[in-house]
Amino acid sequence: MKFILYIVVFVISSQSIAAENPKQILLDNKYVHCVKPAAKALRDKTQSVWCGIESGSSHPSIWFEATGDDYLSFMPWLSEGQAIGGMSVSDSGKYLAIVHVGEGHPYLLIYDIKKAAQAEDSMIVYAFNPYPGYVELKGWSQDDVIIETDNPSGKLVEDNGLLKDALSYKVELPKGKLNRFSK
């Protein structure tokens, strides 16, 4: 399995590096998920793109930054889970929310983008694991992320302890306070 992961990464990376515009090849790949780590108003103008490649195996996703058309820089400190269930940057460009999926179970990590760019130990500002339930990104309200989950306690519960219907919650950042949310 490890060998297959290396082949996939090698092929995707080789195609991208050898091409005239490696960033475009990466953006067009269904196993690659990318965001621009910038404020909403600046996203059209920024060249930097952060991307995660799903491994599809028991190995963590692989993360890198693409700047310009021909430069890739690996970001191993963002590698989590085997799949990416969703990701989004706050409107201010301060936070990056990623739903990582490990062994079929989604969990949410929210990063301070400036700290993540420098691989600082304190880059994760909020972590939420709803196991055995699920979590899904729904959007942002300023710098607070809106999620949907059937296990708002984030504590291990029996299946019968999960909500029948998932509800929306707002994660207030940087405090990490979880509150019910309605539009």
C-alpha positions as protocol buffer text, in pm:
chain_id: "A"
residue {
  index: 1
  type: MET
  ca { x: 0 y: 0 z: 0 }
}
residue {
  index: 2
  type: LYS
  ca { x: 279 y: 240 z: 91 }
}
residue {
  index: 3
  type: PHE
  ca { x: 434 y: 180 z: -251 }
}
residue {
  index: 4
  type: ILE
  ca { x: 105 y: 266 z: -426 }
}
residue {
  index: 5
  type: LEU
  ca { x: 78 y: 592 z: -232 }
}
residue {
  index: 6
  type: TYR
  ca { x: 428 y: 691 z: -337 }
}
residue {
  index: 7
  type: ILE
  ca { x: 348 y: 609 z: -701 }
}
residue {
  index: 8
  type: VAL
  ca { x: 30 y: 823 z: -695 }
}
residue {
  index: 9
  type: VAL
  ca { x: 210 y: 1116 z: -534 }
}
residue {
  index: 10
  type: PHE
  ca { x: 506 y: 1076 z: -769 }
}
residue {
  index: 11
  type: VAL
  ca { x: 286 y: 1069 z: -1080 }
}
residue {
  index: 12
  type: ILE
  ca { x: 74 y: 1368 z: -973 }
}
residue {
  index: 13
  type: SER
  ca { x: 380 y: 1564 z: -863 }
}
residue {
  index: 14
  type: SER
  ca { x: 584 y: 1470 z: -1170 }
}
residue {
  index: 15
  type: GLN
  ca { x: 304 y: 1570 z: -1406 }
}
residue {
  index: 16
  type: SER
  ca { x: 262 y: 1896 z: -1224 }
}
residue {
  index: 17
  type: ILE
  ca { x: 629 y: 1985 z: -1205 }
}
residue {
  index: 18
  type: ALA
  ca { x: 693 y: 1890 z: -1569 }
}
residue {
  index: 19
  type: ALA
  ca { x: 397 y: 2087 z: -1699 }
}
residue {
  index: 20
  type: GLU
  ca { x: 399 y: 2451 z: -1797 }
}
residue {
  index: 21
  type: ASN
  ca { x: 141 y: 2524 z: -1529 }
}
residue {
  index: 22
  type: PRO
  ca { x: 169 y: 2267 z: -1246 }
}
residue {
  index: 23
  type: LYS
  ca { x: -82 y: 2450 z: -1030 }
}
residue {
  index: 24
  type: GLN
  ca { x: -358 y: 2400 z: -1288 }
}
residue {
  index: 25
  type: ILE
  ca { x: -295 y: 2026 z: -1315 }
}
residue {
  index: 26
  type: LEU
  ca { x: -320 y: 1999 z: -937 }
}
residue {
  index: 27
  type: LEU
  ca { x: -641 y: 2201 z: -924 }
}
residue {
  index: 28
  type: ASP
  ca { x: -798 y: 1978 z: -1190 }
}
residue {
  index: 29
  type: ASN
  ca { x: -729 y: 1651 z: -1003 }
}
residue {
  index: 30
  type: LYS
  ca { x: -1026 y: 1498 z: -813 }
}
residue {
  index: 31
  type: TYR
  ca { x: -799 y: 1372 z: -532 }
}
residue {
  index: 32
  type: VAL
  ca { x: -654 y: 1717 z: -469 }
}
residue {
  index: 33
  type: HIS
  ca { x: -841 y: 1973 z: -259 }
}
residue {
  index: 34
  type: CYS
  ca { x: -716 y: 2331 z: -260 }
}
residue {
  index: 35
  type: VAL
  ca { x: -788 y: 2667 z: -97 }
}
residue {
  index: 36
  type: LYS
  ca { x: -635 y: 3012 z: -120 }
}
residue {
  index: 37
  type: PRO
  ca { x: -515 y: 3109 z: 230 }
}
residue {
  index: 38
  type: ALA
  ca { x: -619 y: 3472 z: 201 }
}
residue {
  index: 39
  type: ALA
  ca { x: -902 y: 3707 z: 293 }
}
residue {
  index: 40
  type: LYS
  ca { x: -1207 y: 3670 z: 67 }
}
residue {
  index: 41
  type: ALA
  ca { x: -1150 y: 4014 z: -87 }
}
residue {
  index: 42
  type: LEU
  ca { x: -792 y: 3916 z: -185 }
}
residue {
  index: 43
  type: ARG
  ca { x: -843 y: 3559 z: -310 }
}
residue {
  index: 44
  type: ASP
  ca { x: -865 y: 3655 z: -678 }
}
residue {
  index: 45
  type: LYS
  ca { x: -532 y: 3835 z: -651 }
}
residue {
  index: 46
  type: THR
  ca { x: -333 y: 3584 z: -444 }
}
residue {
  index: 47
  type: GLN
  ca { x: -104 y: 3333 z: -613 }
}
residue {
  index: 48
  type: SER
  ca { x: -61 y: 3103 z: -314 }
}
residue {
  index: 49
  type: VAL
  ca { x: -274 y: 2788 z: -302 }
}
residue {
  index: 50
  type: TRP
  ca { x: -267 y: 2528 z: -22 }
}
residue {
  index: 51
  type: CYS
  ca { x: -358 y: 2177 z: -137 }
}
residue {
  index: 52
  type: GLY
  ca { x: -409 y: 1836 z: 19 }
}
residue {
  index: 53
  type: ILE
  ca { x: -382 y: 1513 z: -178 }
}
residue {
  index: 54
  type: GLU
  ca { x: -601 y: 1231 z: -46 }
}
residue {
  index: 55
  type: SER
  ca { x: -396 y: 915 z: -6 }
}
residue {
  index: 56
  type: GLY
  ca { x: -687 y: 671 z: -40 }
}
residue {
  index: 57
  type: SER
  ca { x: -503 y: 430 z: 188 }
}
residue {
  index: 58
  type: SER
  ca { x: -399 y: 410 z: 551 }
}
residue {
  index: 59
  type: HIS
  ca { x: -145 y: 690 z: 504 }
}
residue {
  index: 60
  type: PRO
  ca { x: -209 y: 1056 z: 586 }
}
residue {
  index: 61
  type: SER
  ca { x: -303 y: 1306 z: 318 }
}
residue {
  index: 62
  type: ILE
  ca { x: -12 y: 1500 z: 171 }
}
residue {
  index: 63
  type: TRP
  ca { x: -13 y: 1880 z: 186 }
}
residue {
  index: 64
  type: PHE
  ca { x: 178 y: 2140 z: -12 }
}
residue {
  index: 65
  type: GLU
  ca { x: 170 y: 2503 z: -115 }
}
residue {
  index: 66
  type: ALA
  ca { x: 176 y: 2608 z: -480 }
}
residue {
  index: 67
  type: THR
  ca { x: 290 y: 2963 z: -547 }
}
residue {
  index: 68
  type: GLY
  ca { x: 308 y: 3113 z: -891 }
}
residue {
  index: 69
  type: ASP
  ca { x: 287 y: 2862 z: -1175 }
}
residue {
  index: 70
  type: ASP
  ca { x: 596 y: 2656 z: -1110 }
}
residue {
  index: 71
  type: TYR
  ca { x: 680 y: 2628 z: -741 }
}
residue {
  index: 72
  type: LEU
  ca { x: 561 y: 2358 z: -498 }
}
residue {
  index: 73
  type: SER
  ca { x: 653 y: 2343 z: -130 }
}
residue {
  index: 74
  type: PHE
  ca { x: 553 y: 2047 z: 89 }
}
residue {
  index: 75
  type: MET
  ca { x: 369 y: 2119 z: 416 }
}
residue {
  index: 76
  type: PRO
  ca { x: 387 y: 1789 z: 609 }
}
residue {
  index: 77
  type: TRP
  ca { x: 267 y: 1950 z: 932 }
}
residue {
  index: 78
  type: LEU
  ca { x: -87 y: 1969 z: 786 }
}
residue {
  index: 79
  type: SER
  ca { x: -98 y: 1595 z: 704 }
}
residue {
  index: 80
  type: GLU
  ca { x: -386 y: 1427 z: 884 }
}
residue {
  index: 81
  type: GLY
  ca { x: -629 y: 1149 z: 799 }
}
residue {
  index: 82
  type: GLN
  ca { x: -652 y: 962 z: 470 }
}
residue {
  index: 83
  type: ALA
  ca { x: -921 y: 1177 z: 313 }
}
residue {
  index: 84
  type: ILE
  ca { x: -1041 y: 1536 z: 315 }
}
residue {
  index: 85
  type: GLY
  ca { x: -1410 y: 1581 z: 393 }
}
residue {
  index: 86
  type: GLY
  ca { x: -1409 y: 1955 z: 335 }
}
residue {
  index: 87
  type: MET
  ca { x: -1205 y: 2267 z: 383 }
}
residue {
  index: 88
  type: SER
  ca { x: -1265 y: 2637 z: 385 }
}
residue {
  index: 89
  type: VAL
  ca { x: -1091 y: 2965 z: 468 }
}
residue {
  index: 90
  type: SER
  ca { x: -1263 y: 3229 z: 683 }
}
residue {
  index: 91
  type: ASP
  ca { x: -1366 y: 3550 z: 507 }
}
residue {
  index: 92
  type: SER
  ca { x: -1090 y: 3742 z: 688 }
}
residue {
  index: 93
  type: GLY
  ca { x: -829 y: 3487 z: 580 }
}
residue {
  index: 94
  type: LYS
  ca { x: -729 y: 3426 z: 941 }
}
residue {
  index: 95
  type: TYR
  ca { x: -847 y: 3066 z: 979 }
}
residue {
  index: 96
  type: LEU
  ca { x: -846 y: 2745 z: 776 }
}
residue {
  index: 97
  type: ALA
  ca { x: -1103 y: 2478 z: 869 }
}
residue {
  index: 98
  type: ILE
  ca { x: -1040 y: 2123 z: 749 }
}
residue {
  index: 99
  type: VAL
  ca { x: -1252 y: 1815 z: 802 }
}
residue {
  index: 100
  type: HIS
  ca { x: -1000 y: 1534 z: 794 }
}
residue {
  index: 101
  type: VAL
  ca { x: -1123 y: 1176 z: 765 }
}
residue {
  index: 102
  type: GLY
  ca { x: -932 y: 896 z: 936 }
}
residue {
  index: 103
  type: GLU
  ca { x: -1048 y: 534 z: 922 }
}
residue {
  index: 104
  type: GLY
  ca { x: -1383 y: 654 z: 787 }
}
residue {
  index: 105
  type: HIS
  ca { x: -1445 y: 899 z: 1073 }
}
residue {
  index: 106
  type: PRO
  ca { x: -1446 y: 1277 z: 1014 }
}
residue {
  index: 107
  type: TYR
  ca { x: -1296 y: 1525 z: 1259 }
}
residue {
  index: 108
  type: LEU
  ca { x: -1248 y: 1900 z: 1240 }
}
residue {
  index: 109
  type: LEU
  ca { x: -926 y: 2094 z: 1287 }
}
residue {
  index: 110
  type: ILE
  ca { x: -915 y: 2473 z: 1260 }
}
residue {
  index: 111
  type: TYR
  ca { x: -579 y: 2631 z: 1193 }
}
residue {
  index: 112
  type: ASP
  ca { x: -448 y: 2984 z: 1238 }
}
residue {
  index: 113
  type: ILE
  ca { x: -324 y: 3042 z: 882 }
}
residue {
  index: 114
  type: LYS
  ca { x: -25 y: 3261 z: 976 }
}
residue {
  index: 115
  type: LYS
  ca { x: 93 y: 3008 z: 1234 }
}
residue {
  index: 116
  type: ALA
  ca { x: 31 y: 2713 z: 999 }
}
residue {
  index: 117
  type: ALA
  ca { x: 237 y: 2884 z: 727 }
}
residue {
  index: 118
  type: GLN
  ca { x: 529 y: 2886 z: 974 }
}
residue {
  index: 119
  type: ALA
  ca { x: 457 y: 2535 z: 1112 }
}
residue {
  index: 120
  type: GLU
  ca { x: 419 y: 2673 z: 1465 }
}
residue {
  index: 121
  type: ASP
  ca { x: 320 y: 2429 z: 1738 }
}
residue {
  index: 122
  type: SER
  ca { x: 21 y: 2646 z: 1830 }
}
residue {
  index: 123
  type: MET
  ca { x: -123 y: 2649 z: 1475 }
}
residue {
  index: 124
  type: ILE
  ca { x: -433 y: 2445 z: 1570 }
}
residue {
  index: 125
  type: VAL
  ca { x: -683 y: 2675 z: 1743 }
}
residue {
  index: 126
  type: TYR
  ca { x: -971 y: 2427 z: 1765 }
}
residue {
  index: 127
  type: ALA
  ca { x: -1016 y: 2051 z: 1737 }
}
residue {
  index: 128
  type: PHE
  ca { x: -1348 y: 1867 z: 1732 }
}
residue {
  index: 129
  type: ASN
  ca { x: -1390 y: 1490 z: 1703 }
}
residue {
  index: 130
  type: PRO
  ca { x: -1755 y: 1379 z: 1703 }
}
residue {
  index: 131
  type: TYR
  ca { x: -1675 y: 1005 z: 1695 }
}
residue {
  index: 132
  type: PRO
  ca { x: -1882 y: 796 z: 1631 }
}
residue {
  index: 133
  type: GLY
  ca { x: -2085 y: 1075 z: 1473 }
}
residue {
  index: 134
  type: TYR
  ca { x: -1995 y: 1311 z: 1193 }
}
residue {
  index: 135
  type: VAL
  ca { x: -1909 y: 1675 z: 1131 }
}
residue {
  index: 136
  type: GLU
  ca { x: -1954 y: 1878 z: 814 }
}
residue {
  index: 137
  type: LEU
  ca { x: -1848 y: 2234 z: 725 }
}
residue {
  index: 138
  type: LYS
  ca { x: -2140 y: 2463 z: 639 }
}
residue {
  index: 139
  type: GLY
  ca { x: -1972 y: 2802 z: 604 }
}
residue {
  index: 140
  type: TRP
  ca { x: -1850 y: 3101 z: 800 }
}
residue {
  index: 141
  type: SER
  ca { x: -2005 y: 3383 z: 997 }
}
residue {
  index: 142
  type: GLN
  ca { x: -1720 y: 3634 z: 1001 }
}
residue {
  index: 143
  type: ASP
  ca { x: -1438 y: 3441 z: 1176 }
}
residue {
  index: 144
  type: ASP
  ca { x: -1668 y: 3181 z: 1332 }
}
residue {
  index: 145
  type: VAL
  ca { x: -1714 y: 2853 z: 1146 }
}
residue {
  index: 146
  type: ILE
  ca { x: -2057 y: 2696 z: 1103 }
}
residue {
  index: 147
  type: ILE
  ca { x: -2067 y: 2316 z: 1129 }
}
residue {
  index: 148
  type: GLU
  ca { x: -2329 y: 2044 z: 1130 }
}
residue {
  index: 149
  type: THR
  ca { x: -2294 y: 1747 z: 1363 }
}
residue {
  index: 150
  type: ASP
  ca { x: -2496 y: 1476 z: 1530 }
}
residue {
  index: 151
  type: ASN
  ca { x: -2262 y: 1464 z: 1833 }
}
residue {
  index: 152
  type: PRO
  ca { x: -2218 y: 1820 z: 1963 }
}
residue {
  index: 153
  type: SER
  ca { x: -2058 y: 1700 z: 2288 }
}
residue {
  index: 154
  type: GLY
  ca { x: -1760 y: 1572 z: 2089 }
}
residue {
  index: 155
  type: LYS
  ca { x: -1738 y: 1296 z: 2350 }
}
residue {
  index: 156
  type: LEU
  ca { x: -1744 y: 925 z: 2286 }
}
residue {
  index: 157
  type: VAL
  ca { x: -2106 y: 812 z: 2306 }
}
residue {
  index: 158
  type: GLU
  ca { x: -2295 y: 500 z: 2208 }
}
residue {
  index: 159
  type: ASP
  ca { x: -2472 y: 515 z: 1872 }
}
residue {
  index: 160
  type: ASN
  ca { x: -2801 y: 569 z: 2056 }
}
residue {
  index: 161
  type: GLY
  ca { x: -2646 y: 879 z: 2217 }
}
residue {
  index: 162
  type: LEU
  ca { x: -2622 y: 1058 z: 1881 }
}
residue {
  index: 163
  type: LEU
  ca { x: -2885 y: 1311 z: 1778 }
}
residue {
  index: 164
  type: LYS
  ca { x: -3152 y: 1177 z: 1541 }
}
residue {
  index: 165
  type: ASP
  ca { x: -3110 y: 1482 z: 1322 }
}
residue {
  index: 166
  type: ALA
  ca { x: -2786 y: 1669 z: 1290 }
}
residue {
  index: 167
  type: LEU
  ca { x: -2796 y: 2031 z: 1400 }
}
residue {
  index: 168
  type: SER
  ca { x: -2596 y: 2340 z: 1306 }
}
residue {
  index: 169
  type: TYR
  ca { x: -2348 y: 2492 z: 1547 }
}
residue {
  index: 170
  type: LYS
  ca { x: -2120 y: 2793 z: 1542 }
}
residue {
  index: 171
  type: VAL
  ca { x: -1763 y: 2752 z: 1664 }
}
residue {
  index: 172
  type: GLU
  ca { x: -1668 y: 3090 z: 1810 }
}
residue {
  index: 173
  type: LEU
  ca { x: -1301 y: 3153 z: 1744 }
}
residue {
  index: 174
  type: PRO
  ca { x: -1046 y: 3192 z: 1891 }
}
residue {
  index: 175
  type: LYS
  ca { x: -1219 y: 3073 z: 2212 }
}
residue {
  index: 176
  type: GLY
  ca { x: -1346 y: 2752 z: 2051 }
}
residue {
  index: 177
  type: LYS
  ca { x: -1688 y: 2784 z: 2212 }
}
residue {
  index: 178
  type: LEU
  ca { x: -1957 y: 2571 z: 2043 }
}
residue {
  index: 179
  type: ASN
  ca { x: -2309 y: 2719 z: 2032 }
}
residue {
  index: 180
  type: ARG
  ca { x: -2631 y: 2622 z: 1852 }
}
residue {
  index: 181
  type: PHE
  ca { x: -2670 y: 2819 z: 1530 }
}
residue {
  index: 182
  type: SER
  ca { x: -2975 y: 2916 z: 1332 }
}
residue {
  index: 183
  type: LYS
  ca { x: -2980 y: 3138 z: 1028 }
}
